[in-house]
Amino acid sequence: MDLSEELQKVLFGEVLDGLPYFCLERWQSLHENIARVVLSESGIHPLKLIELEEYGVDINSILSLDIGYGWTRGSPELRERVSELYRGIVKPDSILVTNGSAEANFITVLSVVSSKDVVLVDVPNYMQIPGLLKWVNAKAIYLWREPPDWRFPIDKAIEYMRSYRPKAIFVNDPNNPTGSYMKREELRELAEEAEKIGAILIFDEVYWGSERNEPKSSIAEVANSEGFISVSGLSKVYGLPGLRIGWIATGSSRYVDRMLGVKDYTTIAPSILSDYIASKILTRRNIERLRDRARKIVEKNLEILMEKLYKRDIIEVNKPSAGAYIWVKVPWTNNTLSLSYTLYRKYSVLVIPGECFEYKGYLRIGVGQKPDIFTSNIEYLLNSIEDIKKSSH
């Protein structure tokens, strides 16, 4: 099914001069509240407010809170909790709480990158940062992850670092949409090379903690104190997207004040309600409990998927090492945008087309729903894809 010219424009045109539409978010925003089966989400099924009591949040205590502005950079208690997440490597004064990790990415790009700066970018990724880099007129050089294992191209990265001497290297790790992540030795190798050329490593680590096997190290644990910025938040692994709590953690004193200045132009402060809840949730025990919840949901759903997919030659699954999504190849068509649009218009199913990651022939499918919901949804999706495949031949 062909897309209308208007839809093509809002997915791949410009929203402002030099600023492209954010394909992935536009695609979801236009369709996710209408589709009957939504498998486009990349996070874990959200917790209910009442469930937060199981994690030490006294719901009644919220009733006595003053609904004021709160702390511009996040409350001291919440920043202390985030610091503990990084094992104290990043101090509370070097943490800036944001409205989701998307705002953290936005502030980071505007604070670090200027016109004509050379930067390296890990792709495919969430694709917010590539759009912002175009807007600020940076020279972005892509580091493409490739099949079959979708590993970060560490050798190519070092080659480009030595050749182009970039100001920054942007990495999405664990990677969205491929689900792969870097080993500690690779992080160390990248950090050592970055230190030699004076480049800063900017890591989107919002899926940190979702690793299915060996735990991932944060870039904060490997790079020198002035050499990294880590972006993360509570939306994906912890099942709390509605809180809109993200953060920037950095050892780089040269950027902290600048980031605060940029934030004055965006949202000023996080919601005091969200800040309060997040500060109670982010204990060491709760972090492990919520990460374990995420892993169990993903493991069960992957098991369900492979059972449903048995002897069905419709998609090729790249099993993720982390994240709550799968990156699948569609071997019978390269036009996955048209496929995704047909799934939405004819079957009321929403997935993310690879074109939104600048990678045709692939789909990103969420595997973070509760297993009882996922079972029927994935069955319906696979049947719908099978039906489309038959009708196309």
BELFENWO-V82089 format. One record per backbone hydrogen bond with DSSP energy under -1.0 kcal/mol. NH is the residue of the N-H (numbers start at 1). CO is the residue of the C=O. If there is no record, write none. Layout:
nh = [NH;NH]
co = [CO;CO]
//
This chain:
nh = [8;9;10;11;12;13;15;16;19;21;23;26;27;28;29;30;32;34;35;36;37;39;44;45;47;52;53;54;55;56;57;59;62;63;65;68;74;79;80;81;82;83;84;85;86;87;88;89;94;95;96;97;98;100;104;105;106;107;108;109;110;111;112;113;116;117;119;120;121;122;123;132;133;134;135;136;138;139;141;143;145;150;154;157;158;159;160;161;162;163;164;165;167;169;170;171;173;175;179;187;188;189;190;191;192;193;194;195;196;197;199;200;201;202;203;204;205;208;210;212;221;222;223;227;229;230;231;232;234;240;243;244;246;247;248;249;250;253;255;259;260;261;262;263;264;265;266;268;269;275;276;277;278;279;280;281;282;283;287;288;289;290;291;292;293;294;295;296;297;298;299;300;301;302;303;304;305;306;307;308;309;312;314;316;318;321;322;326;328;329;330;333;336;339;340;341;342;343;344;345;346;348;349;350;352;354;356;357;358;359;363;364;365;366;367;373;374;375;377;378;379;380;381;382;383;384;385;386;387;388;389;390;391;392]
co = [4;5;6;7;8;9;19;19;16;13;21;22;23;24;25;26;28;31;31;348;348;350;236;368;239;49;50;51;52;53;52;57;59;60;62;66;71;75;76;77;78;79;80;81;82;84;83;86;91;92;248;73;246;98;100;101;102;103;104;105;106;107;108;109;137;114;139;168;141;170;143;128;129;130;131;132;133;117;119;121;123;146;152;153;154;155;156;157;158;159;160;161;118;200;120;202;204;180;175;183;184;185;186;187;188;189;190;191;192;193;194;167;227;169;229;171;231;205;207;321;218;219;219;224;201;249;203;247;245;234;240;241;98;232;96;230;94;251;252;255;256;257;258;259;260;262;263;263;267;271;272;273;274;275;276;277;278;281;283;284;285;286;287;288;289;290;291;292;293;294;295;296;297;298;299;300;301;302;303;304;305;309;312;329;327;179;179;365;363;316;361;330;334;335;336;337;338;339;340;341;342;344;343;37;364;362;353;354;355;354;328;352;326;39;324;370;370;371;373;374;375;376;377;378;379;380;381;382;383;384;385;386;387;388]
//
